[in-house]
Amino acid sequence: VQNKLREEWLDLMADDIVIEDPIGISPLDPKGKGHQGKEAVAKFWDRNIGPNSIHIETKTSYTGGGEVAHILQLTTTFPAGHKAQVEGIFTYAVNDAGKIVAIRGYWEMSETRLMGA
């Protein structure tokens, strides 16, 4: 994500990937059902990741089985130079082939800090 490597990022995903970032209804997911499948995830990239610059700071991580939970701080810089920053818990689950099947972001839009250019 930070290096803007779309195809490499998509290659990490299983065909049945589901991304909920953030979990629930939001402007990024109006139905609150997540972005399901590689085609939907590619569109999520094109709308929300690709046009922006995203810096990810890992505060701490915990693993268990085929899953990991990270406490992350994300700083997104939009094309006009404005920034948004949020901290949350982000979980990733992989299948037996090592492909990501679920990414879930535990954070609220209301907790996003907006910063000027």
C-alpha positions in Angstrom: 0.0 0.0 0.0 2.7 2.5 1.0 4.7 1.7 -2.2 1.5 1.9 -4.4 2.1 -1.6 -5.8 -1.5 -2.4 -6.7 -1.0 -5.7 -8.6 1.4 -7.1 -6.0 -1.1 -6.2 -3.3 -3.9 -7.9 -5.1 -1.8 -11.0 -5.6 -1.7 -11.4 -1.8 -5.4 -11.9 -1.8 -7.5 -15.1 -2.1 -10.2 -15.1 -4.7 -12.8 -15.0 -1.9 -11.2 -12.1 0.0 -13.4 -9.8 2.1 -12.2 -6.4 3.2 -14.1 -4.5 5.9 -12.2 -1.2 6.4 -13.8 0.2 8.5 -16.2 -2.5 9.7 -19.9 -1.5 9.2 -21.6 1.2 7.2 -19.4 4.1 6.1 -18.7 6.3 3.1 -16.2 3.7 2.1 -18.8 0.9 2.3 -22.3 2.3 2.2 -24.0 -1.2 2.6 -21.7 -2.2 5.4 -21.1 -5.7 4.0 -17.4 -5.4 3.0 -15.7 -5.5 -0.3 -16.1 -9.1 -1.4 -13.9 -10.8 -4.0 -10.9 -9.6 -5.9 -12.9 -7.5 -8.4 -14.5 -5.5 -5.5 -11.2 -5.3 -3.7 -9.5 -3.9 -6.9 -12.2 -1.2 -7.1 -11.6 -0.5 -3.4 -8.0 0.1 -4.3 -8.8 2.3 -7.2 -11.2 4.5 -5.2 -9.5 4.7 -1.8 -5.9 3.7 -2.0 -4.5 4.4 -5.5 -5.3 8.2 -5.7 -3.9 8.8 -2.2 -0.6 8.4 -0.4 -1.0 6.3 2.8 1.6 6.1 5.5 1.2 3.1 7.9 2.8 3.1 11.3 2.6 -0.2 13.2 2.2 0.4 17.0 2.2 -3.3 17.9 1.1 -6.7 16.5 -0.3 -9.9 17.9 -0.4 -13.2 16.0 -2.5 -16.4 16.5 -2.8 -19.3 14.1 -3.4 -17.9 10.6 -4.3 -14.4 11.8 -2.6 -11.3 13.0 -4.0 -8.1 14.7 -2.1 -4.9 14.3 -2.6 -1.6 16.1 -1.9 0.8 13.3 -1.9 4.6 12.7 -2.9 5.4 9.1 -2.1 8.8 7.7 -3.7 9.4 4.3 -2.6 12.3 2.1 -5.2 13.3 -0.5 -4.3 14.7 -4.0 -5.0 18.3 -2.8 -2.6 17.9 0.1 -5.1 17.5 2.9 -4.5 14.7 5.4 -6.6 12.4 7.5 -5.2 10.3 10.4 -6.8 7.4 12.3 -5.7 4.7 14.7 -7.3 1.4 14.9 -7.0 -2.4 15.1 -6.6 -4.1 11.8 -6.9 -7.9 11.5 -5.7 -10.1 8.7 -6.6 -13.8 8.2 -4.9 -16.2 5.7 -6.0 -19.5 4.2 -3.9 -22.7 4.0 -2.2 -21.4 0.8 -1.1 -18.2 2.7 -3.5 -15.9 0.8 -5.4 -13.2 2.7 -9.1 -14.1 3.1 -10.1 -11.3 5.4 -9.0 -7.8 6.3 -11.0 -6.0 9.0 -10.5 -2.5 10.3 -11.8 -1.6 13.7 -12.0 2.1 13.6 -14.7 4.8 13.3 -14.9 7.6 10.8 -15.8 10.0 13.6 -12.4 9.3 15.2 -10.5 10.4 12.0 -8.4 13.5 12.6 -8.4 15.9 9.6 -5.4 18.1 8.9 -4.9 20.9 6.4 -2.5 20.8 3.5 
